Structure formats: structure tokens, C-alpha cells
């Protein structure tokens, strides 16, 4: 259970970072979708908190499945993988690695994407990806523990 709890805490950190990142992004870049993303993250955080709490108290498989579905879809895929890894980590590696402007604009077309010009915005964006990596470590450990309980050596 400790690995699942750490996974939960890290996915909540991803969502918290998302709220901060997109709220800040909406202040420095004029696209409304950034604020909408921050606002959309709030009910996801509440749903994740309620579902995990129900699972922790009741131990029912239904709550565990709901928790896994919501965390895999939102904090892991949409935010951590797409937003953190692709939109920030990869973009910064390519940008500072010297990929041509044409190549960058093909992979990251405006106005959806911004080229790195604000340290805090890029740092919080990359942090979403780094938190994802840590979360996935605990998710893999959780599944490994579950497998050991079902199929002991």
C-alpha cells in the first residue's frame, strides 16, 4: 500500500503543479485555454482525492479501479506525459540542443505552444514530467508487490 500511496501523492503533486503552471501561463501568455486547464484540474484533484480516500477506507476493488483509471488518464497521460514530457522536457531539449526554428515550429506550432522564453513557466512545465517519472516508479513497484502477493516465488 505504501507504493500506491506514494504514487497517489505524486499524482496529486503533478496536478498541483499543473494548476500553478497553467495559471501562471495564463498570466504571461494571452491564450484562455491555459486558465481553463488550471480550472479543469481542480475537479480532477477533488475526484482523485475522494476516490483514493474511499479506497483507503473501504479497500473495495471498484474504488481502486476508479482511482487507477482517473490517475492514468489525467495526471499520467494528459499532464505528465503530454504536457510535462512532450511539451516541456522534449521541447527544451530540442530548443537548447539547437534544432532549427522550422523544426521546432513543426513539432510545437503556435499559439498552442510557446518557445522557451520564461524560466519559471518552463521549469514548472518540466517539473510535471519529472514528477511523472517518480510517480511511475512507485506505480511499477505497487504492481510488482501485487504480483508477488499473487505469485510468490
Buried (B, 14 or more C-beta within 10 A) or exposed (E): EEBBEBBBBBBBBBBBBBBBBBBBBBEEBEBEBBBEBBEBBEEBBEBBEBBBEBBBEEEEEEBBEBBBEBBEEBBBEBBBBBBBBBBBBBBBEBBEEEBEEEEBEEBBEEEEBBBBEBEEBBEBBBBBBBBBEBBBBBBEBBEEBEEEEEEEE
